[in-house]
Amino acid sequence: MNTCDDLRSGVLDAYDFATRYGVLAQTGNGRQYTIMVPILCPDQQPILDQALAGEVRETTFRGGKRLIGNGLEKTPWNDYYLSPGTYRTEEPASDCYWERSDANGNIIDNNSSQSHRR
């Protein structure tokens, strides 16, 4: 029931469900969630369907390094790649740093935010 509550509240989204919870690859508890959602929280079936189809995009960033993908990665939905696009925070950002680098790791551009909206 905690998983159903997390799906309803938005704490758990389709991206997390597909990747961290193993629904897309049907690993770990992924198979159990695939069976559980239609029974315990059928109202959350659309999130399960998105996770199973791989139609997910990371919308919540919990820190760590990400690479902007070019759409050719074998698994662009994993925790290492980030889809190209424009991102904004819902809350003021603090201690946030980004950089663009070339294939050799040389920094092309970078910036950091200190408690302001991006």
N, C-alpha and C positions, 0 to 999 in steps of 0.2 A: 504494500500500500504506500510505502514511502516513495517508491519510484513513481507511482501514479500521481502522488501529490507534487513531486518535483517536476513531472511533465506538465501538470496543470498550471503550476506557478511560473513556469518558464526557467526555473533553476536548471533544468535539464532540457536541452533542445535537440533537434534532429541530428545535428553534427556530433554532439557528445554521445548520443544514443548509438549512432552509426560507428563511431571510432572508439572512444574510451570504453563503451559498454559492450563492444564486440558484435553488435547487431548486424552490421553490413557483412562482415567476414564470417558470421555465425560461429565465433570462437568464444571460449570462456562461458559466460552466462548469456551470451547473445541469443542462443537458441531458446533459453528459458524465457527471456524477455519477449521473444517473438510469440510464444505461446501464452504468456501471462497477460500482456496488454489487452488482447481482444476479450479476455474473460473478466479481468479485474477493473479495467478502465477503457472500455470500448470507445469512449468519447475521444481518446487519444490515438486512435487508429491512424489518423493522417500523419502524425509524427512518426509512427512505426513504419508506415508505408514509404515515407521520404527516406528514412534511414536504410530500409531494405533496398531501395532503388539506387542508393548512392547519390540522391539529389540533395546534397547537403553542402552547406557553406559555413565556415567558421565565423561566428558573429560575436563570440565572447572570448576574449584573450586573457589567459591566466598567467601571463608572463612567459618568458623563454624566448628562444630565437626562432624566427620564422623566415622562410624564403618565399619570395614571390614566385609563383609557378608560371609556366608558360603554356599550360594546358597539355603538355606532352609527357608529363610525369606518369610513371606507371600507376601510382596511387596518389593522385592529387588531393585526396580527402584526408591524408594522414596528418599527424600533428606537426609535421615539419614544413609543409607547403601552405602558402596563403594565396588565395586567388587574387589576381590583379584587380584593383578597384580603388575607390575612394572610401575611406572609413572615417566615422565620427564617433565620439564618445557620447554616452548618454549622461554621464556624470563628469564633473571636472577631472581632467587627467593630471596625475602627479607622477613624477619619477618615470617618465616615459621617454624612451630614446629610440630613434630609427636611423637607419643608414642604408644607402645603396652602395653596393660594391661590385667591382668587375669580377670576372671569372677567377682572377688571381687573388681576390680578397682585398684589393686596394680600394679604399673608400672614395667614392665618387661624390657623394653628398650625404649630409647627416644633419640631425637637429635633435633637440630634446625639449620636452615640455615640462614646465613647472607650474602645476595647478592652474591650467587654463584650458578652455575648450579647444579641441582640434577638429 
